[in-house]
């Protein structure tokens, strides 16, 4: 995990979102290097690679969503609406439509932090809610991939941005209205960096 130790005194002029973005940049880049989504952008992905991408994403989102759901009770009310199985359920629908049956015994094969805190939950939410913005871009390229041109109206890469943008804006608004200590930020960063490794 590429977690960066930070000093809050070095970031007094930055928002929490800016600190999270900077502090997870290396993990984000590493995840993108290994992620098959880039082959959708350049239209070279095969159908089998697309299935693999959906499966990796399902496994990652399912693990994170389970972790968030199990610890939903410690989240502030403003963030509880973001906790659901929506992302992994949509991925499962896409996989089922392509004839892939999932083994749910694999759901817990990725381990989340044992010591949960609001800060760690925020770190995970930052990654999965932010990732949906990239998913909106990917959605525009699905129909342009020769091996995927038969896929109509995917559930996950749907390109339906209204709800995704609403969730992201609410999340950002909440973060920007809070005050954080160096310890709070570090815990959120550690969790966000771990979350990025799930997508590798």
N, C-alpha and C positions, 0 to 999 in steps of 0.2 A: 504494500500500500504506500502510495507516494504522498504521505501527509506532510505538510509543511508547518513547522512550528513558527508561530507569529507572536509579535508583541503588539498588543492593542495600541500602545503609545505611538507606534509607527504608522497607525492607520486612523488617526483621529479624524482626518478630513474625509474619510471614505465611508460609504454606507455599508451595512452588513452584506448586502448583495454584491457589492464590488469586492469586498474582502473574500467572500465565498468563491466568487468567480476567479480571482487571482490565486487563491489558496488551493483550488482544485484544477488549475490549468494543466498541470503535468498529467494528472490522472485522466482528465478529460481527453487530452491528446492521445494518450496511450490506448484508451478505450476505442477511440475513433479509428486508430490505425488497424486494430484487430477486428473492427466491426464490418460485417458484410454490407451494411447499408450504403457504403460508398460505391458499391457496384451497382446499386440502383441509380445513384446519381449519374454515373457514367454509362448506364444502360447495358452493362455487360453481365449482369447477374443471371445465373441459370435458375431453373425452377427448383432444383434440389438445394441450391445455395439459399434461395428465398425461404424454403421450408426450414432450413437450418437457422437462418436469421430469426424467423418467427419463434422457433423453439427456444433459442438462447434468450430472446427477449421475454418469452412467456416465463421461463424459469427464473429470470432475474426479477421481473415485476411481481411474480407470484410470491417470491421469498420476501421482497420488501413490503408488499401489501400485507402479507401475513404478520410481519413484524409490527407494522404500523397499527393494524387492527387489534393485535394482542395488547398493544400499549395505548390504545386510543383514549383510555380513561385519564391519562396524564396530560393529554393535549389541552390547550385552551380552547374554549368553545368556538372561537373564530376559525380554527383549523380543522375541526372534526369533520366538516363536510367534505374535506379532501380525501378522507380515508374510506376506501372502498376496494372492491376487487374488479372494478370496471376495466382497467387496462389489461390485466391477465385474462379476463373473461372474453374480451374482444379478440385477443390473440388466439385463445383456444378455439373460438368460432372460425377464425381464418384457417387454423391448422386442420380442424375437422372438415372444413369445406374442401381441403386439399387431400383428404384421406389419411391424415396423420392422427392416430389415436394416442393420447397422452397417458403416461404412466404417472399417476399422482403421487407415487411413492418418492418421486424425484423432487417434489416441491420443497422439502426441507434440506436438500443437499447443499444449499448455500447457507452459511451461518451468519446471523446478524448479531449485533452486540448483546452480551448477556446483561450488562448493567445499563438499563434504559433510562433516558432522561429526555426532557422536552427538547434539549439542544440536539441530541442525537436524532430524534424524530424529525426535527427541522432540517438537519443535514440530509436525511433520506428523502424528505419531501422536496427539497431544493433540486435534487437530481432527477427524480421521476416527473415532477411537474415541468421542470425546465426542458427535459428531454422531449416532451410532447411538442415543443415549439419546433425542434428539428424534424420531428415526425411530420409536421405540416408541410415542410419543404420536400421531404422524401415522397409524400403522397402525390405530389405533382408529377413525379417521374415514373410511377408504377406503369401507367398505360403506355409509356414510351419505350419500355424494355421489351424487346422481341419475345423473350421467353415468358413474359408475364402479361402479354397483351390480351390474353383470354380471361384474365381476372377482372371482374367487374364489381365495383362497390365493396372493396375490402373493408373489414370492420375496424382494424387497428389503424392502418395508414389510410384513413378515410378522407383526410383533408378538411374535415369539418372543424373549423377553427373557433367557432363561437364559444363553446363550453370550455375548450382548452385555454383560450385567452382569458376567459372570465376567471377560471381557477388560478391561473398564473398571476393575474392582477390582484386578486384577493390575497394571495400568498405574499406577494411583494409588499402590498399595503400594510399587512400585519407586521412583517419584519421591519419595515421602515418606521413603524410607530413604537418600536420597543427599544429598550436600552440593554446593552450587552457588556458583560465583563470579558476579560481576556479568556477566562476559563470557559464561559459560555461559547465563545466563538471557536475556541480550539476543539471542543466536543462536537460542535456542528461540522467543523472542517473534517475531523477524523471520520465521522459517519458518512459525510458526502464523498470523501475519497474512497472509502470502503465500498460505497454504493456503485461508484464508477467501475470498480474491478469486477462486479457481477456481470457487467455487459461485455467483458472481455472473453 
